Amino acid sequence: MTALVYLIPAALFLGLLGVAAFFWSLKSGQFDDLDGAAHRILFDDEDVKPDQRKDG
C-alpha cells in the first residue's frame, strides 16, 4: 500500500511529461506535413547517369 504513495505521483509525472512532449512536437511542426515523406520517397533528388554511379 505504501508503494502507491510513490507510484501514483511517478505515473502522473510521466503522463504529464508525455503530454508536454506531444504539445512541444505540435508546436515545433513535427506533424505539419504527414504526406510529404510518403510522396518524396517516390522521386529521385537528382538524375544520375548509369555510367556515373559510384557503386560500380
C-alpha positions in Angstrom: 0.0 0.0 0.0 2.8 2.4 0.7 4.2 1.7 -2.8 1.2 3.6 -4.2 2.5 6.7 -2.5 5.5 6.6 -4.9 3.8 5.0 -7.9 0.9 7.4 -8.3 3.0 10.6 -8.4 5.5 8.9 -10.7 2.7 7.8 -13.1 1.2 11.3 -13.0 4.6 12.9 -13.7 5.4 10.6 -16.6 1.9 11.2 -18.1 2.4 15.0 -17.9 5.8 14.6 -19.4 4.3 12.7 -22.3 1.6 15.3 -22.8 4.2 18.1 -22.7 6.3 16.3 -25.3 3.3 15.9 -27.5 2.4 19.6 -27.3 6.0 20.5 -27.9 6.1 18.4 -31.1 2.9 20.1 -32.3 4.4 23.5 -31.7 7.6 22.7 -33.4 5.9 21.5 -36.6 6.5 17.8 -36.4 3.0 16.9 -37.7 2.7 19.7 -40.4 3.4 17.6 -43.5 2.3 14.0 -42.9 2.1 13.1 -46.6 5.3 14.8 -47.8 7.6 12.0 -46.8 5.4 9.4 -48.4 5.4 11.2 -51.7 9.0 12.3 -51.5 10.3 8.7 -51.5 8.8 8.2 -55.0 11.0 10.8 -56.6 14.8 11.0 -57.1 16.6 14.0 -55.8 18.9 14.1 -58.8 19.3 12.4 -62.1 22.4 10.2 -62.1 23.5 8.5 -65.4 24.3 4.8 -65.1 28.0 5.3 -66.0 28.4 7.9 -63.2 27.2 5.8 -60.3 29.7 5.1 -57.6 28.6 1.6 -56.8 30.5 0.0 -59.7 
